[in-house]
């Protein structure tokens, strides 16, 4: 038997189920929680969602998500400007920053190569990466894509096109388990992976 909610509740549940990992039961629980909270809390949540959509954009240098351009990391004069860490997505950058093991700059690809899904070099930020490398300041590129089939393929491809530029290319160490996502790896493992990176 299907439970009939009031139309606004049904609409909220429907919208919540569009979020990744949220099924109908969880969406229903969240909707009821929102309904029970004070109006101010619901308004604060709605404002935070709108603010993210209105104010967050890509950094013009590293393509991380930011509310200012260039982002805080690219602006930081204390960062090592000769080392560039390439990651698949912003969540991987955050995970590496939390580890405290890297004090250089980043480049966010916003994806990995996946021919089966039709994702090629033009679909991720490879051209922008090559443009940055032609500036001559960067001496080492650390490839920190996930140790999945697609992540490894992306790392191999990037290594082949970066090495002819005379830039050292390294890969984070295999301390990160195969099939794992960087955002879920503990900080010590991530830090050690960066310390023990190896040439490709």
N, C-alpha and C positions, 0 to 999 in steps of 0.2 A: 504494500500500500504506500503510495506516494504522499508525503506530508506537504500540505499546501501552506506556504508562508504568505504573509502579506507581500504585495508586489515589490515594495522597496527592499525588503529583506531578501527576497528571491533574486532581485537584480544585483544586490551586493554579493550574495553567494556566487552567482554566476560570474561576476567580475573577478572575485578572488580565486576561482578555479582556473583562471587563465594564467595565474602565477605558476612558475615551475615548481613541481613537487607538492602542489596543493591539490588534494582530491576534494570531492564534495563534502565528506565528513569534516575534514579539517577546515574547509571554507565555511561550513555551517557553524563550527565552533568559534572561528574567528569573528564571523558576523555577529553572533550572539554576544561575544566579548565586547565588540565595538558598541553594540546596542546598549550594553550595561554600563559602559564607562561614561563619565561626565561629558557633556557636549564639548567642553573646552579641549579635552583629550582627543576627541574625534576630529575636531577642527585643526588641532596641531598636527595630527597625522595627515590630514588632507593637504594642509599647507606645505608640509615637508615633501610630500609626493610632488606637488606642483612646483615647488622651488627647485627640486632636483631636475625636473623636466625643463624648467625655464633657464636655470643658471649654469648647468653642467655642460661642458663642451670638451672637445679634444684640444690638448696642448698642441700648438703649431710645430713644436720641435720633436717631442717624444711620443705624442698621440695618447698620452695618459688622460684619464678623465680629470677635469679641473674646473674650478670656478674663476681662475685667473690665467692669463696667457702672457708669457710662458708660465708653466706650472711651478710650484714651489721647489721641486727637485731641480729642474732645469735652471732656475734662478740662483740656486744656492752656490755661492763662490767657494765653499769648502769641499764641494764634490770633486772627485778625480775626473777631469775632462778627457783623459786619455783612455779610459775604460768604458765600454758601452755594453750593457747587458740587454740582450734581446729576449723578450717574453711574448707569449701568445696573447695574453689579455691583462687588463688592469688588476684583476684579482691576484694574478701571479706576481705582479710588481709589489702589491701590498704584502704578500706573503714573504717575499725576499727582503723587503724593507724591515719587517718585523724581526727577521732573523738577525739583523744588524751586521751581517757578514759582507755587505757590499756598500761601498761609498762612492761609486761612480755614477754614470748617467744611464738612462734606460731608453729602449725603443720598444713600443708596444705594437705588435703586428695586427692585433684584432682578428686572430684566426690562425689556422695552420693549413698547409697544403693537404688537400683531400680530393684527388682526381675522381674517386667514385661518387663524391657529392658535388662535383663540378667546381671545386675551389682550387684555383690556380694562383700563380704569383701576382697577377693583376688584381686579385680579389682581396689580398692582404697588403699591408704597408711595406712591401719590398722596395718599390721604386723610391719611396721616401727615405728608407734606410740607406740605400746606395747614394742618394744625394747627400745625406749627412756624412757619409764616409769619405766623400770626395773632398771635403773641407781640409783634410790632412791632419787634423788635431788628434783623431782617435787612433791609438796604437794597438788596442786589443778589443776584439768583439767576443763576448761570452754568450754562447747560445744556451739559453735556459728554457727551452720549450719542454713540454711534458714528455716523459719517457714512454710515449705510446707510439704506435706505428706511424701515425700522422706527424707527431712531434719529432720523431727521429728522421722521417723523410724531409721535413722542413729544415731541420738542422743540417742535414747532408747537402741539401740544395743551397742553403745560404753559405755554407762553407765553400762550396765549389765556385760561387760567384764573388765571394769576398777575398779569398786567398790571392787571386791575381792582382788585387789592389795593393799587395805588400803589407797587409794588416794581419797580425797574429789572430788566429781563430781558435778559441777553446770551447769546450763543452762541459757543462756542470757534471760533476762526478756521479757515478752510478749509485750513490748512497740513497738516491730517490728510487723507490721501487717501480718496476715496470707497471704501466697501467695506472699509476697514481697521479693525482692532480696536485700541483704545487700548493694550491690554496689549503689543502688538507694535511700537508706534511708538517711535522713539528719543527720548531725553530732551530733546534740543535742540528737536526739532520740537514736542513736547508743550509745552515751556516757552513757545515762540514762539506757539503756538496760544492759550495762555491770555493772553499779553500782548496779542495782536491780536484779542481777542474783539470781536464787534460786536453792537449792539442788534438785537433781533428785532422 
